[in-house]
Amino acid sequence: MRPMAKGLPKSLIKKYGISKKAWSVYRAGKSRVKKAVHRKANKRKTTYRYAVRHMAKRKRSSRRSFLSFGTVAKFVKIGALVAPAAARAMGGGSTQDKINGAISDYTGFNMATGQFNFGDLAKGWMPYIATSLVIVGIQKLNGIVRRL
């Protein structure tokens, strides 16, 4: 088996053997690659110049605002989760009653009677669940409309 010349591709060795001709073909191919890369760079520059010149003619797309739908959705969900406790806090009664009411709204367990009540649990979590479902529905509809 003949030793391979370092850097010379197998295809050139098969065609020309290890010779000066193989090296000259190899070097000539390298210079062609550099020219092609240079042409690509020039093409990119001209495309960029064209885009800059004609930017005013194109209709610009609307920028995304700071408050995107995802950001607003997060705040709405947090508000829906906190709303039952806030309503209890603003209502009348003693502090102890307000705390017991807030606990029963989120856990369903009434501290005063020691019983579980599904109605209290629903009162605390339904605004959050309903808001989450509405947000998912809006996102799905938005996706469908964009595909059309």
N, C-alpha and C positions, 0 to 999 in steps of 0.2 A: 504494500500500500504506500502510495506517495504521500509525503507530508503536505498539508494544505498551507498555502501562503497566507499569512495573517492579513485579514481585511479583504481578501479577494473572494467574491461570492462563488458558490459551487457551480452555478450556471455558466459563468465565464471560464472556470477551470475546465468544465466538460467540453466547452466549445473550442477554446484556444490552448488549453493546457496552462502550465505555469510559465508564462513567457512575457516578453516586453509588450507584445500585441495585446495580451489580456490586460495588462496594467494600463496601457494607453486607452483602451476601450472603457475600462473602469473609471479612469480619471475624466474622460470625456463625458461619461454619464453623470458624474457628480456635478460638473459645471452646468449641465442642462437642468438639473434639479434646482440649482440655485437661481437660474434665470426664471424658471416657472414660479418659484416662490416670490421672486421680485415682481413678476407680472400680477400675481394675486394681491400683493400689497398695494400696487398701483390701482388695481380695480376697486379695492376697498376704499381708497382715498377718493376716487372719482365718484363712487356711489354715495359716500358721505357728503361730498360737495353738492351733489345733485339734491340730496335730501334737505340740506340746509337751505339751498336756494328756493326750493319749492315748498318749504314748510308753511309759508303764509297762505299758499293756495289751498292746502289741504284743510279739511275740517278737523279741528282738534277735538280729541275725545275729552269728555268731562273728567275732571280730576276727582279722585275719591276724597270725600270729606273726612275730617278727623273722626267724626262720629259715624262709623260704618254701621251696617245693620248688625254685625256681630257684637260690636261694643254696646249698642243700644239694647240688644237682646240680653246681654249679661246683666245690665243694670235693671232691666224690667224683671228678670227672674229673681234677682236679689230683692227687689222691692216687693214682689209677690210673696216671697218667703218671709219677709219681715213684717208684712202688713197686718196679719192677725195679732202679733205681739204688740205692734204699735197701737192698734185699735184698743187692745186691753189696757195699755199703759195710759192712753188718753181718757179712758172711761172713768166713771166714778167708782168709789169703793176704797177699801184700805189697801195698803201696799201688800199685805199678806194675801188678800183675795186676788190682787192683780197677778202676783207671782204664781199662785196656785192655778189660776185661769190660763196663764201662758203655758205652764207645764202641761196642763190637760189638753190644750190645743195642739201641742206638738207630739205628745206621747199617747194621749187617749186615757191616761190614768188620772183620776181625780183624787188629789191628796186628801181632801176633806172627808170624802165618803169611802175611799179605799177601793173604788171599783173602776173597771175599764169601761169606757163609753166610746163606741165607734163614731158617733155623731160629733163629739169633740175633736177626735182625730181628723175627721174629714173637714171640719171647720178650719183647722190649722193648715192642712196640706192641700186642700182643693185649689186655692188660688195659684199655688206654685205649679201643680200638675196641669191645670188648665192653661196657664201661661206657656208652659213648656210645649204642650201639644199645639197650641196656636203658632208658636214660633217655628216649630218643625213643619207645620202645614204651610206657612208662608214661604219658608225656604224651598220646599218641594214645588210649590206653585211657581216660584221665581225661576227655578231650574227648568221647569216645563216650558215656561214662556220664553226663556232664552234659547232653548233648543228649536223653537219654531221659527 
